[in-house]
Amino acid sequence: MHVVLFGASGTIGQRIAREARARGHQVTAVVRHPADVEGVSVVQGDVTDPTSVARVVRGADAVVSAVSPRGGQPFSMLSRAAHALIEGMKQAGVKRLVVVGGAGSLQAPEGGRVMDRPSFPTAWKPFAEAHAEALEVYRREGAGLDWTYISPADLIQPGERTGHYRAGGETLVVDAEGHSHISTEDYAVALVDELEHPAHVGRRFTVGY
């Protein structure tokens, strides 16, 4: 499978590229500025520009977006990227899209959104809201694409690749102690599993231990 990956240089994007390559997939990394990404071919492109998206994804089997605002970009770039990916992929005739999302808009087991918990860091709220807005773009405008949006656990950080995870729907996945966490490595496993065996087309799902 030829996968075009936006955001390949980020913490999660690097793990996705590594996992996909380990399974024999061809990965093309899209970057805004010329850069080297280990083990993959690199092309220059802009995830917020539909014309650029169409150019770099044409001929691919699937697209993965692991983008995040950087270098002073406003959080609204997530919604701009969603619009551009939808439009650009339709122009290029590529249907499969998997998006690395946020956890803040998931339902907490006790009710309400995760980002509305009193314990949710105030500084993270605008970022969580931006992810929620981008998800709504896919829901409103994603008809015609086979899109999937994957929310991580409440805590995602580099760690061990176990190859195991539990999947959920709109509610945060928690363990027996009520904790919600997953390694970036196992998140990447879940994402590439979804690429290879689509089970959540046209909707959001979440993963955790």
C-alpha positions as a Markdown table, in Angstrom:
| # | Residue | x | y | z |
|---|---|---|---|---|
| 1 | Met | 0.0 | 0.0 | 0.0 |
| 2 | His | 1.3 | 3.5 | -0.8 |
| 3 | Val | 0.5 | 5.8 | 2.1 |
| 4 | Val | 1.0 | 9.6 | 1.9 |
| 5 | Leu | 1.7 | 10.8 | 5.5 |
| 6 | Phe | 1.2 | 14.4 | 6.5 |
| 7 | Gly | 3.0 | 15.3 | 9.8 |
| 8 | Ala | 5.6 | 12.5 | 9.5 |
| 9 | Ser | 8.2 | 14.4 | 11.5 |
| 10 | Gly | 6.1 | 14.6 | 14.7 |
| 11 | Thr | 6.1 | 12.3 | 17.6 |
| 12 | Ile | 3.1 | 10.3 | 16.5 |
| 13 | Gly | 3.9 | 10.6 | 12.8 |
| 14 | Gln | 7.3 | 9.1 | 13.2 |
| 15 | Arg | 5.8 | 6.0 | 14.8 |
| 16 | Ile | 3.2 | 5.7 | 12.1 |
| 17 | Ala | 5.8 | 5.9 | 9.4 |
| 18 | Arg | 7.9 | 3.3 | 11.2 |
| 19 | Glu | 5.0 | 0.9 | 11.8 |
| 20 | Ala | 3.8 | 1.2 | 8.2 |
| 21 | Arg | 7.2 | 0.6 | 6.8 |
| 22 | Ala | 7.8 | -2.4 | 9.1 |
| 23 | Arg | 4.7 | -4.0 | 7.5 |
| 24 | Gly | 6.0 | -3.5 | 4.0 |
| 25 | His | 4.0 | -0.3 | 3.0 |
| 26 | Gln | 5.5 | 2.5 | 1.0 |
| 27 | Val | 5.4 | 5.8 | 2.8 |
| 28 | Thr | 5.7 | 9.2 | 1.4 |
| 29 | Ala | 6.2 | 12.0 | 3.9 |
| 30 | Val | 4.8 | 15.5 | 3.1 |
| 31 | Val | 6.6 | 18.4 | 4.7 |
| 32 | Arg | 6.2 | 22.2 | 4.5 |
| 33 | His | 9.9 | 22.8 | 4.3 |
| 34 | Pro | 12.6 | 20.5 | 2.8 |
| 35 | Ala | 13.7 | 18.0 | 5.4 |
| 36 | Asp | 14.8 | 14.4 | 5.9 |
| 37 | Val | 12.5 | 11.9 | 7.5 |
| 38 | Glu | 14.2 | 8.6 | 8.2 |
| 39 | Gly | 13.5 | 5.7 | 5.9 |
| 40 | Val | 10.8 | 7.4 | 3.7 |
| 41 | Ser | 10.6 | 9.5 | 0.6 |
| 42 | Val | 9.9 | 13.1 | 1.2 |
| 43 | Val | 7.9 | 15.7 | -0.9 |
| 44 | Gln | 7.2 | 19.3 | -0.2 |
| 45 | Gly | 3.5 | 20.3 | 0.3 |
| 46 | Asp | 1.0 | 22.2 | 2.4 |
| 47 | Val | -1.8 | 20.4 | 4.2 |
| 48 | Thr | -3.9 | 23.6 | 4.3 |
| 49 | Asp | -3.8 | 24.1 | 0.5 |
| 50 | Pro | -6.3 | 21.9 | -1.5 |
| 51 | Thr | -4.2 | 22.2 | -4.7 |
| 52 | Ser | -1.1 | 21.1 | -2.9 |
| 53 | Val | -2.9 | 18.2 | -1.2 |
| 54 | Ala | -4.2 | 17.0 | -4.6 |
| 55 | Arg | -0.8 | 17.2 | -6.1 |
| 56 | Val | 1.0 | 15.2 | -3.5 |
| 57 | Val | -1.6 | 12.5 | -2.8 |
| 58 | Arg | -2.5 | 11.7 | -6.5 |
| 59 | Gly | -1.9 | 8.0 | -7.1 |
| 60 | Ala | -1.7 | 7.0 | -3.4 |
| 61 | Asp | -3.8 | 4.2 | -1.9 |
| 62 | Ala | -4.4 | 6.0 | 1.4 |
| 63 | Val | -3.6 | 9.3 | 3.2 |
| 64 | Val | -2.8 | 9.8 | 6.9 |
| 65 | Ser | -2.9 | 13.1 | 8.6 |
| 66 | Ala | -0.9 | 13.4 | 11.8 |
| 67 | Val | -0.5 | 17.2 | 11.6 |
| 68 | Ser | -0.4 | 19.6 | 14.5 |
| 69 | Pro | 0.0 | 23.4 | 14.7 |
| 70 | Arg | 3.7 | 24.3 | 14.8 |
| 71 | Gly | 5.9 | 27.3 | 14.6 |
| 72 | Gly | 3.2 | 29.7 | 15.8 |
| 73 | Gln | 0.5 | 28.4 | 13.6 |
| 74 | Pro | -3.0 | 29.0 | 15.0 |
| 75 | Phe | -5.0 | 26.0 | 16.3 |
| 76 | Ser | -7.5 | 26.7 | 13.5 |
| 77 | Met | -5.0 | 25.2 | 11.1 |
| 78 | Leu | -6.5 | 21.8 | 12.1 |
| 79 | Ser | -9.9 | 22.8 | 10.5 |
| 80 | Arg | -8.2 | 24.4 | 7.5 |
| 81 | Ala | -6.3 | 21.1 | 7.0 |
| 82 | Ala | -9.5 | 19.1 | 7.3 |
| 83 | His | -11.1 | 21.3 | 4.5 |
| 84 | Ala | -8.1 | 21.1 | 2.3 |
| 85 | Leu | -7.6 | 17.3 | 2.7 |
| 86 | Ile | -11.3 | 16.7 | 1.8 |
| 87 | Glu | -11.2 | 18.9 | -1.2 |
| 88 | Gly | -7.7 | 18.0 | -2.4 |
| 89 | Met | -8.3 | 14.2 | -2.0 |
| 90 | Lys | -11.6 | 14.5 | -4.0 |
| 91 | Gln | -9.7 | 16.3 | -6.7 |
| 92 | Ala | -7.1 | 13.6 | -6.8 |
| 93 | Gly | -9.5 | 10.7 | -6.7 |
| 94 | Val | -8.1 | 9.3 | -3.5 |
| 95 | Lys | -10.7 | 8.1 | -1.0 |
| 96 | Arg | -9.1 | 6.6 | 2.1 |
| 97 | Leu | -8.1 | 9.0 | 4.8 |
| 98 | Val | -7.1 | 8.3 | 8.4 |
| 99 | Val | -6.8 | 11.2 | 10.8 |
| 100 | Val | -4.8 | 11.4 | 14.1 |
| 101 | Gly | -7.3 | 13.2 | 16.3 |
| 102 | Gly | -7.6 | 14.5 | 19.9 |
| 103 | Ala | -9.1 | 12.9 | 23.0 |
| 104 | Gly | -10.7 | 16.0 | 24.5 |
| 105 | Ser | -14.0 | 15.7 | 22.7 |
| 106 | Leu | -14.5 | 12.1 | 23.7 |
| 107 | Gln | -17.2 | 11.3 | 26.3 |
| 108 | Ala | -15.8 | 10.7 | 29.8 |
| 109 | Pro | -17.0 | 7.5 | 31.4 |
| 110 | Glu | -18.7 | 9.5 | 34.2 |
| 111 | Gly | -20.5 | 11.8 | 31.6 |
| 112 | Gly | -19.6 | 15.0 | 29.8 |
| 113 | Arg | -16.7 | 15.6 | 27.5 |
| 114 | Val | -13.1 | 14.9 | 28.7 |
| 115 | Met | -12.1 | 18.5 | 28.0 |
| 116 | Asp | -14.9 | 19.7 | 30.4 |
| 117 | Arg | -13.6 | 17.8 | 33.4 |
| 118 | Pro | -12.4 | 20.2 | 36.2 |
| 119 | Ser | -9.0 | 18.4 | 36.1 |
| 120 | Phe | -8.5 | 19.1 | 32.3 |
| 121 | Pro | -5.6 | 21.6 | 32.0 |
| 122 | Thr | -6.9 | 25.0 | 31.0 |
| 123 | Ala | -3.9 | 25.6 | 28.7 |
| 124 | Trp | -4.9 | 22.5 | 26.6 |
| 125 | Lys | -8.5 | 23.5 | 26.1 |
| 126 | Pro | -8.1 | 25.6 | 22.9 |
| 127 | Phe | -6.1 | 22.8 | 21.3 |
| 128 | Ala | -8.8 | 20.3 | 22.3 |
| 129 | Glu | -11.6 | 22.5 | 20.9 |
| 130 | Ala | -9.7 | 22.9 | 17.7 |
| 131 | His | -9.5 | 19.1 | 17.3 |
| 132 | Ala | -13.2 | 18.9 | 18.0 |
| 133 | Glu | -13.9 | 21.5 | 15.3 |
| 134 | Ala | -11.8 | 19.6 | 12.8 |
| 135 | Leu | -13.7 | 16.4 | 13.6 |
| 136 | Glu | -17.0 | 18.2 | 12.8 |
| 137 | Val | -15.6 | 19.2 | 9.4 |
| 138 | Tyr | -15.0 | 15.6 | 8.5 |
| 139 | Arg | -18.5 | 14.7 | 9.7 |
| 140 | Arg | -20.1 | 17.5 | 7.7 |
| 141 | Glu | -18.1 | 17.4 | 4.5 |
| 142 | Gly | -16.4 | 14.0 | 4.4 |
| 143 | Ala | -19.1 | 12.3 | 2.3 |
| 144 | Gly | -17.4 | 10.7 | -0.7 |
| 145 | Leu | -14.3 | 9.9 | 1.3 |
| 146 | Asp | -13.6 | 6.8 | 3.3 |
| 147 | Trp | -12.4 | 8.8 | 6.3 |
| 148 | Thr | -11.6 | 7.6 | 9.8 |
| 149 | Tyr | -10.7 | 9.8 | 12.8 |
| 150 | Ile | -8.8 | 8.1 | 15.6 |
| 151 | Ser | -8.8 | 9.6 | 19.1 |
| 152 | Pro | -6.0 | 8.5 | 21.4 |
| 153 | Ala | -6.3 | 7.8 | 25.1 |
| 154 | Asp | -6.3 | 10.6 | 27.6 |
| 155 | Leu | -2.5 | 10.2 | 28.0 |
| 156 | Ile | -0.4 | 9.3 | 24.9 |
| 157 | Gln | 3.4 | 9.2 | 25.1 |
| 158 | Pro | 6.4 | 7.3 | 23.7 |
| 159 | Gly | 6.8 | 3.9 | 25.2 |
| 160 | Glu | 6.7 | 0.2 | 24.4 |
| 161 | Arg | 5.2 | -1.4 | 21.3 |
| 162 | Thr | 3.2 | -4.3 | 22.7 |
| 163 | Gly | 0.9 | -4.7 | 19.7 |
| 164 | His | -2.1 | -4.7 | 22.0 |
| 165 | Tyr | -4.8 | -2.1 | 22.6 |
| 166 | Arg | -8.6 | -1.9 | 23.1 |
| 167 | Ala | -10.8 | 0.0 | 20.8 |
| 168 | Gly | -13.9 | 2.1 | 21.8 |
| 169 | Gly | -16.4 | 4.4 | 20.1 |
| 170 | Glu | -17.2 | 7.9 | 21.4 |
| 171 | Thr | -16.3 | 7.1 | 25.0 |
| 172 | Leu | -12.7 | 7.3 | 26.5 |
| 173 | Val | -11.2 | 3.9 | 27.0 |
| 174 | Val | -10.0 | 3.4 | 30.6 |
| 175 | Asp | -8.3 | 0.5 | 32.4 |
| 176 | Ala | -9.5 | -1.3 | 35.5 |
| 177 | Glu | -8.0 | 1.5 | 37.7 |
| 178 | Gly | -9.8 | 4.1 | 35.6 |
| 179 | His | -6.7 | 5.3 | 33.9 |
| 180 | Ser | -6.7 | 6.1 | 30.2 |
| 181 | His | -3.3 | 5.8 | 28.4 |
| 182 | Ile | -1.6 | 4.3 | 25.4 |
| 183 | Ser | 1.9 | 4.5 | 24.0 |
| 184 | Thr | 2.5 | 6.3 | 20.7 |
| 185 | Glu | 3.9 | 3.0 | 19.4 |
| 186 | Asp | 0.7 | 1.1 | 20.1 |
| 187 | Tyr | -1.4 | 4.0 | 18.8 |
| 188 | Ala | 0.5 | 3.6 | 15.5 |
| 189 | Val | -0.3 | -0.1 | 15.6 |
| 190 | Ala | -4.0 | 0.6 | 15.9 |
| 191 | Leu | -3.8 | 3.2 | 13.1 |
| 192 | Val | -2.1 | 0.9 | 10.6 |
| 193 | Asp | -4.4 | -1.9 | 11.6 |
| 194 | Glu | -7.3 | 0.4 | 10.5 |
| 195 | Leu | -5.5 | 1.2 | 7.3 |
| 196 | Glu | -5.1 | -2.5 | 6.5 |
| 197 | His | -8.5 | -3.6 | 7.7 |
| 198 | Pro | -11.0 | -0.7 | 7.6 |
| 199 | Ala | -13.5 | -1.1 | 10.4 |
| 200 | His | -14.5 | 2.5 | 11.2 |
| 201 | Val | -15.2 | 4.2 | 7.9 |
| 202 | Gly | -17.1 | 7.5 | 8.2 |
| 203 | Arg | -16.7 | 7.7 | 12.0 |
| 204 | Arg | -14.4 | 8.3 | 14.9 |
| 205 | Phe | -13.1 | 5.6 | 17.2 |
| 206 | Thr | -10.6 | 5.7 | 20.1 |
| 207 | Val | -8.0 | 3.3 | 21.5 |
| 208 | Gly | -6.4 | 2.7 | 24.9 |
| 209 | Tyr | -5.3 | -0.1 | 27.2 |
